[in-house]
């Protein structure tokens, strides 16, 4: 969910309830101490340093996600076409529980590509479009390159349905009696409509029986149809259709009339023609609302699908229309079948997702999740639906209903739902029961970090601290343990230890809630400059962010804090940015850029720099937003073309990005245009001719005006190309020149040159310099580990894991060393501890190889299948899978 636990809304006037002025005294001469009510007691600190309990997330979180991914992959190998999309949807749910956004989108895309029905294509296409909200600019940019990106745009729904012809209704045996009555006159009121008897008879079995059977009408030339809710014009249109098989230029109102008549008299061909014709007339949401009612009532699947497409295309806005919500909320099983075919579960998964993002406590969220439960056909689907609705009921404080739902999810095997039961037990005053419930889980399965985190809520003192330490050991990505420990240390007025604790997680995970807590810690320590830095980074990541449980806009707190920090001139800002960029302080650099943007100077350039930093900090969505802002604020056409090129390149459209760079160069030769072209070209080809072109482009870039921050990067890149070409002398020269203008990362390139010259000691020394200078230095420790003996390598990689536990190379190295030492179980355990919280192909690949080496074919096959769920096209993994699969008993 984008925001499953939104804070209670609160007006700006409620700022006084927190009274930030009491700890942000505006008078410049009086900021050395906080007011007496805030300085000495832990209770005063606690009043604004609060750590909320971790939410029970509405995600599918199996105890062994690897096993479930492997099962899904195995099922995908043999399942029918109709089952594939649902399996990819389940895969998506697992990746969502792991927080793997890219893998989630890939699973959705696979579900769309492998969809077996039009309804599945509609649902998953709309879901992909919803996930890519805000990326409309990319579509427009691709259009300027004559490339269509409307992969998930409106489709011709009618063409996706097979034309069903009722052959039996067209077979007519003509008797002598029938030959004498070639025509039949239908009367509607005073109007006579002459029709060809056998053509009308061929429309359906009822008409055939009426006109050719043993009814009185078979002998009549005149038949009164006045009581059958058909107009003369409608019947004339039906008469034409009976002869031509076409409905041409028929207005929608008349089509609806004919549709009802066709349904009444079982005229399947006529009904199908009306269904398709009406489907093509659905253009707006109002059309869809009106026509969906007819589609459901008359069992018209083509029309229903066309209306569904319009609703889904307008997500999330259409869920603000009560008419649309009513249609989805109160559909019964038959109506869901007409509306969504076999994709009902997928449809309500999507609708529930959107509704929870809008407001998880809303009635429509509950209605959609109830429909999700009704639509579920497998136990996996049911446990997900039960758990999600349980989470929503818990939020709504509907304890009894939530308890029942969590119990049903647990009964189907979803262990994570026990966290919901424990939370409810705690709310009801059964703290010991909750503790014992989690203890039972921990002792019965291979424990995960969330289990200890949850149990910590139901104990105090050392026990809580021990559980939270264990939670971090098992899953270092959980933010609550760091936040609790930091807040606890602050209560004990151990400021540096508190900051050190929260900095541990911020060193590898830029979480807004952690930045907010650190902001509070800085305030309590009267470090207003550092507090300003953090609130500006928060606003960079989320411009509308609200702090203190949603009661105060971060922008307002920034205004208050700035009163206590010296004003920087533009020159000061550039100097600060240069210092922070050189010391690899990406968070500090982001803050300075935020401040510089207020001056109104060169906003395009600044937003572009901001995007580079955000990408380094693994914030791709914020980075894309900054790039789009760079486009909007570009000072010239050639500058705008460069930013457009980076947007295309960063979204996987390398060729189009290159074309934008070339267009910019034709407009005006600039550093950024040459740099973009060189970067994209180097990434797209590795041959020698390409390297020569990249070198030339980077040399041209360096001849153009730019600041040292960017020139240092260009020199660094040029050095890398020279290294790849074996020109070590030229590479060293580039790196040394980059270091002269304080491009600190060039130490890494120079270290590589020393290593290739067989001077391992010099390489180690060079990386040591980088470690000493860089604020964010986990990658530097990892690189330095390549230039030392085994003991020092082990120490460096342990440091890497401490600084950034998400980096997988240290686990792989340690596991390989253990395997070489014949410590097979320890080697597998080393990989398993990382796999438990990070779905990584390389970790799974290595563990699969270890299992194969030990002859554990089933375990190896499980890891191969899980790895191929992460990257289905990884060649080495495919080869290992094929080899292991051939040995399966």
C-alpha positions in Angstrom: 0.0 0.0 0.0 1.3 3.5 -0.7 0.0 4.7 2.7 -1.8 2.0 4.6 -1.8 3.8 7.9 -2.6 7.4 7.2 -2.5 9.7 10.1 -5.7 11.2 11.3 -6.2 14.4 9.5 -5.9 17.6 11.5 -6.1 21.2 10.7 -3.1 23.5 10.7 -4.5 25.3 13.7 -3.7 22.2 15.7 -0.1 23.0 15.5 -0.4 24.8 18.8 -1.3 21.5 20.5 2.3 20.5 20.0 3.5 24.1 20.6 6.8 23.9 18.7 7.6 27.4 19.7 8.4 26.1 23.2 11.3 24.2 21.8 11.9 26.5 18.8 12.2 29.9 20.4 12.1 32.4 17.7 14.2 35.1 19.4 17.6 34.6 18.0 19.5 35.4 21.2 17.6 32.8 23.2 18.2 29.5 21.4 21.1 28.2 23.4 18.8 26.3 25.8 15.3 24.8 25.4 12.8 26.1 27.8 12.9 24.6 31.3 9.9 22.4 30.6 11.8 20.6 27.9 15.4 20.4 28.9 15.9 17.9 31.7 13.2 15.3 31.9 12.6 12.3 29.7 8.9 12.9 29.8 9.3 16.2 28.1 11.3 14.6 25.3 8.8 11.8 25.1 6.1 14.4 24.4 7.4 14.9 20.9 9.7 11.9 20.3 7.2 9.1 19.8 7.6 5.9 17.9 4.3 4.5 16.7 3.8 0.7 16.8 4.6 -1.0 13.6 1.4 -1.6 11.5 0.0 -5.0 10.7 0.6 -4.9 6.9 -2.1 -6.1 4.5 0.4 -8.3 2.7 0.9 -11.9 1.9 3.9 -12.8 3.9 4.6 -16.6 3.9 7.1 -18.0 6.4 9.2 -19.4 3.6 8.7 -17.2 0.5 11.3 -19.1 -1.4 9.3 -22.3 -1.1 6.1 -20.5 -2.3 7.8 -18.8 -5.2 9.2 -22.2 -6.2 5.8 -23.8 -6.1 4.3 -21.0 -8.2 7.1 -21.4 -10.8 6.5 -25.2 -10.9 2.8 -24.6 -11.4 3.5 -22.1 -14.2 5.4 -24.8 -16.0 2.4 -27.0 -16.4 -0.8 -25.0 -15.7 -3.4 -24.1 -18.3 -3.5 -20.7 -20.0 -6.5 -19.7 -17.8 -4.5 -20.2 -14.6 -1.4 -18.3 -15.5 -2.5 -14.7 -14.7 -3.7 -15.7 -11.2 -0.3 -17.4 -10.5 1.5 -14.2 -11.5 -0.8 -12.2 -9.3 0.1 -14.4 -6.4 3.8 -13.9 -7.3 3.1 -10.2 -7.3 1.6 -10.4 -3.8 4.7 -12.2 -2.5 7.1 -9.6 -3.9 4.9 -6.8 -2.5 5.3 -8.4 1.0 9.0 -8.3 0.4 8.9 -4.7 -0.7 10.4 -5.5 -4.1 8.8 -2.8 -6.3 10.5 -3.7 -9.6 9.7 -7.4 -9.2 6.1 -6.5 -8.4 5.7 -4.6 -11.6 7.4 -7.4 -13.6 4.9 -9.9 -12.2 2.0 -7.6 -13.1 3.4 -7.2 -16.6 3.7 -11.0 -16.9 0.1 -11.4 -15.7 -1.0 -9.0 -18.4 1.2 -10.6 -21.1 0.0 -14.1 -20.3 -3.7 -13.1 -19.8 -6.0 -15.7 -21.2 -9.2 -13.6 -21.3 -10.1 -10.1 -22.3 -11.1 -9.4 -18.7 -7.7 -10.3 -17.4 -6.1 -8.1 -20.0 -8.3 -5.2 -18.9 -7.6 -5.7 -15.2 -3.9 -6.2 -15.4 -3.5 -3.5 -18.0 -5.3 -1.1 -15.8 -3.2 -2.2 -12.8 0.0 -1.5 -14.7 -1.3 1.9 -15.7 -2.3 2.6 -12.1 1.2 1.7 -10.9 2.7 4.0 -13.4 0.7 7.1 -12.4 2.5 10.3 -13.1 4.6 8.8 -16.0 2.4 10.4 -18.7 5.4 12.6 -19.7 7.3 9.4 -20.8 4.5 8.5 -23.2 4.6 12.0 -24.6 8.4 11.9 -25.0 8.2 8.6 -26.8 5.6 10.0 -29.1 8.1 12.8 -30.1 10.5 9.9 -31.1 7.7 8.3 -33.2 7.3 5.4 -30.7 4.0 4.4 -29.3 3.8 3.6 -25.6 0.1 3.0 -25.3 0.6 -0.6 -24.2 -2.2 -0.4 -21.7 -4.4 2.0 -23.5 -8.1 1.3 -24.5 -8.6 -1.8 -26.6 -11.4 -2.8 -29.0 -13.2 -5.0 -26.5 -15.7 -6.4 -29.0 -12.9 -7.8 -31.2 -11.6 -9.8 -28.2 -14.8 -11.8 -27.9 -15.4 -14.7 -30.3 -18.5 -14.4 -32.5 -20.9 -17.1 -31.3 -23.3 -18.4 -34.0 -26.2 -20.6 -33.0 -26.2 -22.9 -35.9 -29.4 -24.8 -34.8 -31.5 -21.6 -34.9 -30.7 -21.1 -38.6 -31.8 -24.6 -39.8 -35.3 -24.4 -41.0 -37.3 -27.2 -42.7 -39.9 -25.5 -44.9 -43.3 -27.3 -45.3 -45.9 -26.7 -48.0 -48.0 -24.8 -45.5 -45.1 -22.5 -44.8 -44.5 -21.8 -48.5 -47.9 -20.2 -48.8 -47.0 -17.7 -46.1 -43.8 -16.1 -47.2 -44.3 -12.9 -45.1 -45.7 -12.2 -41.7 -47.3 -8.9 -40.7 -46.4 -7.8 -37.1 -48.7 -5.2 -35.7 -47.6 -2.8 -33.0 -50.6 -0.6 -32.2 -51.8 0.6 -35.5 -48.6 0.1 -37.4 -47.9 -2.9 -39.6 -44.3 -4.1 -40.1 -44.0 -6.6 -42.9 -41.3 -9.2 -42.3 -40.0 -12.3 -44.1 -41.4 -15.2 -42.1 -38.5 -17.6 -42.4 -35.9 -14.9 -41.7 -37.6 -14.0 -38.5 -38.1 -17.7 -37.7 -34.3 -18.2 -38.0 -33.6 -15.7 -35.3 -34.4 -18.1 -32.5 -36.1 -21.3 -31.4 -39.1 -19.4 -29.9 -39.7 -17.5 -33.2 -39.3 -20.7 -35.2 -41.9 -22.5 -33.0 -44.2 -19.5 -33.2 -44.1 -19.2 -37.0 -43.5 -22.8 -38.1 -44.7 -24.9 -35.3 -48.0 -25.9 -33.9 -49.0 -22.5 -32.5 -51.9 -20.6 -34.0 -49.5 -17.9 -35.1 -48.0 -20.4 -37.6 -51.2 -20.1 -39.6 -51.6 -16.4 -39.2 -50.5 -13.7 -41.6 -51.0 -11.0 -39.0 -49.5 -11.2 -35.5 -49.9 -8.6 -32.7 -46.6 -7.8 -30.8 -47.9 -4.7 -29.1 -47.4 -6.1 -25.6 -43.8 -7.0 -26.0 -42.1 -3.6 -25.4 -40.8 -3.1 -28.9 -41.4 0.0 -31.0 -42.3 -0.1 -34.7 -38.8 1.3 -35.5 -37.2 -1.4 -33.4 -39.1 -4.2 -35.1 -38.2 -2.8 -38.5 -34.6 -2.7 -37.5 -34.9 -6.4 -36.4 -36.5 -7.2 -39.7 -33.6 -5.7 -41.6 -31.1 -7.6 -39.3 -32.9 -10.9 -40.0 -32.2 -10.4 -43.7 -28.7 -8.7 -43.7 -27.3 -9.8 -40.3 -26.2 -6.2 -39.7 -27.2 -3.4 -37.4 -26.1 -0.2 -39.2 -26.5 3.3 -37.9 -28.8 2.3 -35.0 -28.8 4.8 -32.1 -27.9 3.5 -28.6 -31.4 3.9 -27.1 -32.9 1.8 -29.9 -30.1 -0.8 -29.5 -31.0 -1.1 -25.8 -34.7 -1.7 -26.7 -33.7 -4.4 -29.3 -31.3 -6.0 -26.8 -34.1 -6.5 -24.2 -36.4 -7.9 -27.0 -33.7 -10.2 -28.3 -33.1 -11.5 -24.8 -36.8 -12.1 -24.2 -37.1 -14.1 -27.4 -33.7 -15.9 -27.2 -32.4 -14.3 -30.3 -28.7 -15.0 -29.7 -27.3 -13.6 -32.9 -29.3 -10.4 -32.6 -28.4 -10.1 -28.9 -24.7 -10.5 -29.7 -24.9 -7.9 -32.4 -26.6 -5.4 -30.1 -24.1 -6.3 -27.4 -21.1 -5.5 -29.6 -22.7 -2.4 -31.1 -23.5 -1.0 -27.7 -20.0 -1.8 -26.5 -18.5 0.4 -29.1 -20.7 3.3 -28.0 -19.3 3.4 -24.4 -17.1 6.5 -24.3 -17.5 8.2 -20.9 -17.9 7.2 -17.3 -21.5 8.3 -17.4 -22.1 6.1 -20.4 -20.5 3.2 -18.6 -22.6 3.7 -15.4 -25.8 3.8 -17.4 -25.0 0.9 -19.7 -23.5 -1.4 -17.1 -26.9 -1.8 -15.5 -28.3 -3.0 -18.8 -25.3 -5.2 -19.4 -25.8 -7.0 -16.1 -29.6 -7.2 -16.4 -29.5 -8.6 -20.0 -26.3 -10.7 -19.5 -24.3 -8.8 -22.1 -20.7 -9.7 -21.5 -19.2 -7.5 -24.3 -21.0 -4.4 -23.2 -20.1 -5.1 -19.6 -16.4 -5.5 -20.5 -16.5 -2.2 -22.4 -18.0 -0.4 -19.4 -15.5 -2.1 -17.1 -12.7 -0.8 -19.3 -13.9 2.7 -18.9 -14.1 2.4 -15.1 -10.6 0.9 -14.8 -9.1 3.4 -17.2 -10.2 6.2 -14.8 -8.7 4.7 -11.6 -8.4 6.0 -9.0 -10.7 8.9 -9.7 -13.7 6.8 -10.7 -13.8 5.4 -7.1 -14.9 8.9 -5.9 -18.1 8.3 -7.9 -20.7 6.6 -5.7 -22.5 5.2 -8.7 -19.4 3.3 -9.7 -18.7 2.1 -6.2 -22.3 0.9 -5.9 -21.9 -1.2 -9.1 -18.7 -2.9 -7.8 -19.8 -3.2 -4.2 -23.1 -5.0 -4.6 -22.5 -7.3 -7.5 -23.5 -10.9 -6.8 -21.7 -14.0 -8.2 -23.6 -14.0 -11.4 -23.2 -10.2 -11.9 -19.5 -10.5 -11.2 -19.2 -13.2 -13.8 -20.9 -11.0 -16.4 -18.8 -8.0 -15.5 -15.4 -9.6 -15.1 -15.6 -13.2 -16.3 -13.0 -15.4 -14.6 -11.0 -12.3 -13.5 -13.3 -11.4 -10.6 -10.6 -12.1 -8.0 -8.0 -10.1 -9.9 -10.5 -7.2 -10.4 -11.3 -6.9 -6.7 -7.6 -7.3 -5.8 -7.0 -4.2 -7.9 -10.0 -2.3 -6.6 -9.1 -3.1 -3.0 -5.5 -1.9 -3.6 -6.8 1.4 -4.9 -9.3 1.8 -2.2 -6.8 1.1 0.6 -4.4 3.7 -0.9 -7.2 6.2 -0.9 -8.6 5.5 2.6 -8.1 2.0 4.2 -10.8 2.8 6.8 -13.5 3.6 4.2 -16.7 1.6 3.7 -15.9 1.0 0.1 -12.6 -0.6 1.0 -14.5 -3.0 3.3 -17.1 -3.7 0.5 -14.4 -4.4 -2.1 -12.5 -6.7 0.3 -15.8 -8.6 1.1 -16.2 -9.0 -2.6 -12.6 -10.2 -2.8 -13.4 -13.0 -0.3 -16.5 -13.9 -2.3 -14.4 -14.1 -5.5 -11.6 -16.2 -4.0 -11.4 -19.7 -5.5 -8.3 -21.1 -3.9 -7.0 -21.2 -0.3 -4.1 -18.9 -1.2 -6.6 -16.3 -2.5 -8.8 -16.7 0.5 -6.1 -16.3 3.1 -4.9 -13.1 1.4 -8.5 -11.7 1.3 -9.2 -12.7 4.9 -5.9 -11.1 6.1 -6.4 -7.9 4.2 -10.0 -7.4 5.4 -8.8 -8.3 8.9 -6.2 -5.5 8.7 -8.9 -3.0 7.6 -11.2 -4.1 10.4 -8.4 -3.7 12.9 -7.8 -0.1 11.6 -11.6 0.6 12.0 -11.4 -0.8 15.6 -13.9 -3.6 14.7 -12.1 -6.1 16.9 -14.5 -9.0 16.8 -14.7 -9.0 13.0 -11.0 -8.6 12.7 -10.3 -11.5 15.0 -12.6 -13.8 13.1 -10.9 -12.9 9.8 -7.3 -13.3 11.1 -8.3 -16.7 12.6 -9.6 -17.8 9.2 -6.4 -16.6 7.5 -4.3 -18.5 10.1 -6.4 -21.5 9.6 -5.5 -21.5 5.9 -1.8 -21.3 6.8 -1.0 -17.6 6.9 1.2 -17.4 9.9 1.7 -13.6 9.6 -2.0 -13.1 10.5 -1.1 -14.3 14.0 0.5 -10.8 14.5 -3.0 -9.5 14.0 -4.5 -11.8 16.6 -1.7 -10.9 19.0 -2.3 -7.2 18.5 -6.1 -7.7 19.1 -5.3 -9.7 22.3 -3.1 -6.8 23.5 -5.9 -4.3 22.8 -8.3 -6.4 24.9 -5.8 -6.5 27.8 -4.4 -10.0 27.2 -0.7 -8.9 27.0 0.7 -12.2 28.3 -1.5 -14.2 25.9 -0.2 -12.1 23.0 3.4 -12.7 24.1 2.9 -16.5 24.5 1.1 -16.6 21.1 4.2 -15.1 19.4 6.5 -17.3 21.4 4.7 -20.4 20.2 5.1 -19.3 16.6 8.8 -18.6 17.1 9.4 -22.0 18.6 7.4 -23.9 15.9 8.8 -22.4 12.6 12.1 -21.0 11.3 11.7 -17.6 12.9 11.7 -14.3 11.0 12.4 -10.7 12.1 8.8 -9.6 12.2 8.0 -12.3 14.8 10.5 -10.9 17.3 9.5 -7.4 16.5 5.8 -8.2 17.2 6.6 -10.1 20.4 8.7 -7.1 21.7 5.5 -5.1 22.0 4.2 -7.4 24.7 7.2 -7.3 27.1 9.3 -4.7 28.8 12.8 -3.8 29.7 15.7 -6.1 28.7 13.3 -8.6 27.2 12.0 -6.1 24.8 15.5 -4.9 23.9 16.6 -8.5 23.3 13.7 -9.2 21.0 14.3 -6.1 19.0 18.0 -6.9 18.7 17.0 -10.3 17.4 14.5 -8.8 15.0 17.3 -6.6 13.5 19.6 -9.6 13.3 17.1 -11.6 11.3 15.7 -8.7 9.2 17.7 -5.5 9.3 15.3 -3.8 6.9 12.7 -3.4 9.7 12.7 0.2 10.8 10.8 0.0 14.1 13.6 -1.7 16.2 16.1 1.1 15.3 13.5 3.8 16.0 12.5 2.3 19.4 16.1 1.9 20.4 17.0 5.4 19.4 14.0 6.9 21.2 14.8 4.8 24.3 18.4 6.0 24.3 17.2 9.6 23.9 14.9 9.2 26.9 18.0 8.3 28.9 19.6 11.5 27.5 22.2 9.4 25.7 22.1 11.7 22.6 25.0 10.4 20.6 24.0 6.7 21.1 20.5 7.6 20.0 21.7 9.4 16.8 24.1 6.5 16.1 21.2 4.0 16.3 19.0 5.9 13.9 21.9 6.6 11.6 22.5 2.8 11.3 19.3 2.4 9.3 19.5 5.7 7.5 22.9 4.6 6.2 21.2 2.1 3.8 17.4 2.9 3.9 16.2 6.5 3.5 12.9 6.0 5.3 10.7 9.1 6.0 9.7 7.9 9.4 13.4 7.5 10.4 14.3 11.0 9.1 11.4 12.4 11.1 12.6 10.7 14.3 16.2 12.0 13.7 14.8 15.5 13.1 13.2 15.3 16.5 16.4 14.0 18.1 18.3 17.0 16.6 15.7 19.3 18.0 15.9 17.9 21.5 19.7 18.3 21.2 19.3 21.9 19.9 21.1 21.1 16.7 18.9 23.2 14.5 21.3 23.1 11.5 21.1 19.3 11.4 17.3 19.4 12.0 16.9 21.7 9.1 18.9 19.4 6.9 16.6 16.5 7.7 13.3 18.3 7.2 14.6 19.6 3.9 15.4 16.1 2.8 11.9 15.0 3.9 10.4 17.7 1.8 12.5 16.6 -1.2 11.2 13.1 -0.9 7.6 14.0 -0.1 6.7 17.7 -0.6 3.3 17.2 1.2 4.7 15.2 4.2 3.1 15.8 7.6 4.9 15.1 10.8 3.8 14.3 14.4 1.2 11.8 13.5 0.0 13.9 10.6 -0.8 17.0 12.6 1.9 19.4 11.3 3.0 20.1 7.8 6.8 19.4 7.4 7.0 22.7 5.5 5.7 24.6 8.5 8.2 23.0 10.8 11.0 23.9 8.4 9.9 27.6 8.5 10.2 27.5 12.3 13.6 25.8 12.4 15.1 28.2 9.8 14.7 31.0 12.2 17.6 29.5 14.2 20.0 28.8 11.4 22.3 31.4 9.7 21.2 32.4 6.2 23.4 31.2 3.4 24.0 33.3 0.3 24.1 31.6 -3.1 27.9 31.5 -3.0 27.6 29.8 0.5 25.2 27.2 -0.9 27.5 26.3 -3.8 30.4 25.9 -1.4 28.3 23.8 1.0 27.1 21.6 -1.9 30.7 21.2 -3.2 31.9 20.2 0.3 29.1 17.6 0.8 29.3 16.2 -2.8 33.0 15.8 -2.3 32.5 14.0 1.0 29.9 11.7 -0.6 27.3 13.0 1.8 24.2 12.5 -0.4 21.7 13.4 2.2 23.5 16.6 3.1 23.8 17.4 -0.7 20.0 16.9 -1.1 19.4 19.4 1.7 21.6 22.1 0.2 20.0 21.7 -3.2 16.5 22.1 -1.6 17.7 25.3 -0.1 19.2 26.6 -3.3 16.0 26.0 -5.2 14.4 28.8 -3.2 16.7 31.3 -4.8 15.1 30.8 -8.2 18.4 30.5 -10.0 19.1 27.7 -12.5 16.3 25.5 -11.2 16.6 23.1 -14.1 20.2 22.4 -13.3 19.4 22.0 -9.6 16.5 19.7 -10.1 18.7 17.6 -12.3 21.4 17.4 -9.6 18.7 16.4 -7.2 17.6 13.6 -9.4 21.2 12.2 -9.5 21.4 12.1 -5.8 18.0 10.5 -5.4 19.0 7.7 -7.8 22.1 7.1 -5.7 19.9 6.9 -2.6 17.7 4.4 -4.3 14.6 6.7 -4.5 13.7 6.2 -8.2 10.2 7.7 -8.0 11.4 10.9 -6.3 14.3 11.0 -8.8 11.9 10.8 -11.7 9.8 13.6 -10.2 12.9 15.8 -10.0 13.8 15.1 -13.6 10.4 16.1 -14.7 10.7 19.3 -12.7 14.1 19.8 -14.4 12.3 19.6 -17.8 9.7 22.2 -16.7 12.4 24.6 -15.4 14.9 24.2 -18.2 16.3 27.5 -19.3 16.8 26.6 -22.9 15.7 24.0 -25.5 19.0 22.2 -25.6 18.9 21.9 -21.8 15.4 20.5 -21.8 16.3 18.0 -24.5 19.0 16.6 -22.2 16.7 16.1 -19.3 14.1 14.5 -21.6 16.9 12.2 -22.7 17.7 11.2 -19.2 14.1 10.5 -18.5 13.9 8.2 -21.5 17.2 6.5 -20.6 16.3 5.9 -17.0 13.0 4.3 -18.0 14.7 1.8 -20.3 14.4 3.7 -23.6 18.1 4.0 -24.3 17.9 4.5 -28.1 15.3 7.3 -27.7 17.5 8.9 -25.0 20.5 8.9 -27.4 18.3 10.6 -30.0 17.4 13.4 -27.5 21.1 13.8 -26.7 22.0 14.1 -30.4 19.2 16.6 -31.0 20.5 18.7 -28.1 24.0 18.6 -29.5 22.7 19.8 -32.9 21.0 22.6 -31.1 24.0 23.6 -29.0 27.1 21.7 -27.9 27.0 21.4 -24.1 28.7 19.4 -21.4 25.5 17.6 -20.4 24.4 16.6 -23.9 27.8 15.0 -24.6 27.9 13.4 -21.2 24.4 11.9 -21.7 25.3 10.5 -25.2 28.5 9.0 -23.9 26.8 7.5 -20.9 24.0 5.9 -22.9 26.3 4.7 -25.6 28.7 3.1 -23.1 25.8 1.3 -21.5 24.4 0.0 -24.9 27.6 -1.4 -26.4 31.0 -2.8 -25.2 33.0 -3.1 -28.4 36.2 -1.2 -29.1 34.7 1.1 -31.7 32.1 2.2 -29.3 34.7 2.9 -26.6 36.6 5.2 -29.0 33.3 7.1 -29.6 32.6 7.3 -25.9 36.1 8.7 -25.2 35.7 11.3 -27.9 32.3 12.3 -26.5 33.6 12.7 -23.0 36.6 14.7 -24.2 34.1 17.0 -26.0 32.1 17.3 -22.8 35.2 18.3 -20.8 35.8 21.1 -23.4 32.4 22.6 -22.7 31.6 24.9 -19.7 30.5 23.2 -16.5 31.3 23.1 -12.8 33.8 20.9 -11.2 31.1 18.6 -9.7 30.1 17.4 -13.1 33.6 17.6 -14.7 34.9 15.4 -11.9 32.2 12.8 -12.9 33.2 13.0 -16.6 36.9 12.5 -15.8 36.0 9.5 -13.6 33.9 8.0 -16.4 36.6 8.7 -19.0 39.1 6.9 -16.7 36.8 3.9 -16.5 36.7 3.7 -20.3 40.5 3.9 -20.6 40.8 1.1 -18.1 38.5 -1.1 -20.1 40.6 -0.3 -23.2 43.8 -1.2 -21.3 45.2 2.3 -21.4 46.1 2.5 -17.7 48.4 5.5 -18.0 45.6 7.7 -19.5 43.1 6.3 -17.0 45.4 7.2 -14.0 45.8 10.7 -15.4 42.0 11.1 -15.6 41.5 9.9 -12.0 44.3 12.1 -10.7 42.8 15.2 -12.4 39.4 14.3 -11.0 40.8 14.1 -7.5 42.4 17.5 -8.0 38.9 19.0 -8.3 37.8 16.9 -5.3 35.8 14.2 -7.1 36.4 11.8 -4.2 35.0 8.7 -5.9 37.9 8.8 -8.3 40.0 7.1 -5.6 38.2 3.9 -6.5 39.1 4.1 -10.1 42.7 4.9 -9.3 42.8 1.9 -6.9 41.7 -0.3 -9.8 44.6 1.1 -11.9 47.1 0.2 -9.1 45.6 -3.3 -8.9 45.9 -3.8 -12.6 49.5 -2.7 -12.3 50.0 -5.5 -9.7 50.4 -3.0 -6.9 47.8 -4.3 -4.5 49.1 -2.4 -1.5 48.7 0.9 -3.4 45.2 -0.1 -4.4 44.4 -0.8 -0.7 45.8 2.5 0.3 43.8 4.4 -2.3 40.6 2.8 -1.1 41.5 3.7 2.5 41.6 7.3 1.4 38.1 7.0 0.0 36.8 5.4 3.2 38.3 8.2 5.3 36.8 11.0 3.1 33.3 9.5 2.2 30.4 9.8 4.6 28.6 6.9 2.8 31.4 4.4 2.5 29.9 0.9 2.5 30.7 0.4 -1.1 34.2 1.6 -0.5 34.8 -1.0 2.2 33.4 -3.6 -0.2 35.8 -2.6 -3.0 38.8 -2.4 -0.7 38.1 -6.0 0.4 39.3 -7.0 -3.1 42.8 -5.6 -2.4 43.8 -7.3 0.8 44.4 -10.7 2.4 41.7 -13.0 3.6 41.6 -11.7 7.2 41.4 -8.0 6.2 38.9 -8.9 3.5 36.7 -10.6 6.1 36.9 -7.6 8.4 36.0 -5.2 5.6 33.1 -7.2 4.5 31.8 -7.5 8.0 31.9 -3.7 8.1 30.0 -3.6 4.8 27.2 -5.7 6.3 27.1 -3.5 9.4 26.8 -0.4 7.2 24.5 -1.7 4.6 23.1 -5.2 5.2 21.4 -5.1 1.8 24.6 -5.5 -0.1 24.8 -9.2 -1.1 28.4 -9.6 -2.1 29.7 -10.0 1.5 27.3 -12.8 2.2 28.3 -14.6 -1.0 32.0 -14.2 -0.2 31.7 -15.5 3.4 29.6 -18.4 2.2 32.2 -19.3 -0.5 35.0 -19.2 2.1 33.0 -21.5 4.4 32.3 -23.9 1.5 36.0 -24.0 0.6 36.6 -24.9 4.3 34.1 -27.8 4.0 31.7 -26.0 6.3 28.7 -26.7 4.1 26.0 -26.1 6.6 27.5 -22.8 7.8 27.9 -21.7 4.2 24.2 -22.4 3.4 23.2 -20.7 6.7 25.2 -17.6 5.7 23.3 -17.3 2.4 20.0 -18.2 4.1 20.2 -15.3 6.6 20.3 -12.8 3.8 17.7 -14.6 1.6 15.3 -14.4 4.5 14.9 -10.6 4.0 16.1 -10.0 0.5 14.9 -11.8 -2.7 18.2 -11.8 -4.6 19.0 -13.9 -7.6 22.7 -14.2 -6.9 22.2 -15.4 -3.4 19.7 -18.0 -4.5 21.9 -19.1 -7.4 24.8 -19.7 -5.1 22.7 -21.6 -2.6 21.3 -23.7 -5.4 24.8 -24.5 -6.5 25.8 -25.5 -3.0 22.7 -27.8 -2.7 23.6 -29.4 -6.0 27.1 -29.9 -4.9 25.8 -31.7 -1.7 23.4 -33.8 -3.7 20.3 -32.2 -2.3 18.4 -32.1 -5.6 15.0 -31.0 -4.2 16.5 -28.0 -2.3 18.6 -27.0 -5.4 15.5 -27.3 -7.6 13.5 -25.1 -5.1 16.2 -22.4 -5.2 16.5 -22.5 -9.0 12.7 -22.1 -9.4 12.6 -19.2 -6.9 15.6 -17.5 -8.6 13.9 -17.8 -12.0 10.8 -16.1 -10.5 13.1 -13.2 -9.9 14.7 -13.3 -13.4 13.1 -15.8 -15.8 15.7 -15.1 -18.5 19.0 -15.4 -16.5 21.1 -17.8 -18.6 23.3 -19.3 -15.9 20.2 -19.9 -13.8 18.4 -21.5 -16.6 21.3 -23.9 -17.3 21.6 -24.8 -13.6 17.8 -25.4 -13.4 18.0 -27.6 -16.5 20.9 -29.6 -15.0 19.3 -30.0 -11.6 15.9 -30.8 -13.1 17.3 -33.7 -15.0 18.4 -35.3 -11.7 15.0 -34.8 -10.0 13.8 -38.2 -8.6 
